[in-house]
Amino acid sequence: MDGELIFLSTYSLAKDESVQVLKQILKKEEELVQFTKAIPEEIQIIEMPTIFKFKSEKINIKNKTYDVKVQLALYNIGDISIRLRINFTNEEELEFLNENEDEIKGKLIEKIIKELNNKLISLNDKLTEEKEEYKIFALNCLPEKVNRKWLAGLLLKEKNWNNLSKQYVDHSLQRKLSYLKNEVVYVDWDGMIIIGENNYEEEIIVCEIANVQLLELRLYNDLMDNFLTNLIKEIKKNQGILSILLYRRRLEKLSEEISRFYDDLQEILNKIDNAFSSFGDWYLAKLYSLFSESFRLKDWKYNITSNLEVIDTISTFIQNKVTNSVNESLEWIIILLIVVEIILEILKFVKL
């Protein structure tokens, strides 16, 4: 059995335009992906990645040398996926590469990130420290010739795979899909197995898209949590009538910040949905749904949407406070003017 092991590391950029600049820098190395499976019409509205052959590397792992093809997949939404692609010639070699995943990525990923960040210096941008990591086992053989326990062992990095229970093996390989009768794909939360003798570039892209989506949702979920925490602190600091009167302008500014944040996040969520969720009722759509289920993308999105509703409620609350503070201020001003007028009348009377 031979095949390919692919390590994916997905990062985000602060500025979407940085992706366009990188495309111009790397355009001579662009690779075209040939699609061999039926693609729905809806695929045309999806912003497919631009893929580049970044470089070829040689790495030495425990006195064994391997050739590594490094690809970059650039997504217009502002994400970069680094692909490390290594060919293997037998099962033992695949197991060895899988066991030494951390060393392989440690020797290459940091070096690649440094090179990319150097290209981004002029844009005052860099790759996020947060990332999504995934791996793809592409096995060039017929499905019926592969031991299911061994497959589960690959996903789990379990050396004693032969001792795995049937229940655990079935659980690890529960998400599966076939396009042709002589191929099958298994999807797990941190790895995918592709078995067959056909082109699998589409599967890599769908896998990558789901990882990009997960990364974006995680980043914006963290951003929202921080925003809400600071927002609640600010509101607590400005409690009470006197405080509201003194900090009315700050509350007005805070309300504007909330509105901008709300609008920006809604735009991002719509962008993610429009870019990645319109595969139609085809093979790629079904494959994407396996990743979505495994990554619990709906739960991540629901959490963000719920927090957006909280932010919207807080915004309304602050706007009401500002309005009430204005009304109260006017009432106090009127009262003070009346008091001043009374005092002036009293002073006139005393003089008389």
Secondary structure, DSSP 8 states (H G I E B T S, - for coil): -EEEEEEEEEEEBS-THHHHHHHHHHGGGEE-----S---GGGGGS---EEEEEEEEEEEETTEEEEEEEEEEEETTTEEEEEEEEEESSHHHHHHHHHTHHHHHHHHHHHHHHHHHHHHGGGT--B-S--EEEEEEEEES-GGGS-HHHHHHHHHT-TTGGG--HHHHHHHT-SEE-SSTT-EEEE-SSEEEEESSS--HHHHHHHHHHHHHHHHHHHHHHHHHHHHHHHHHHHHHT-SHHHHHHTHHHHHHHHHHHHHHHHHHHHHHHHHHHHHS---SSHHHHHHHHHHHHHTHHHHHHHHHHHHHHHHHHHHHHHHHHHHHHHHHHHHHHHHHHHHHHHHHHHHHHH-
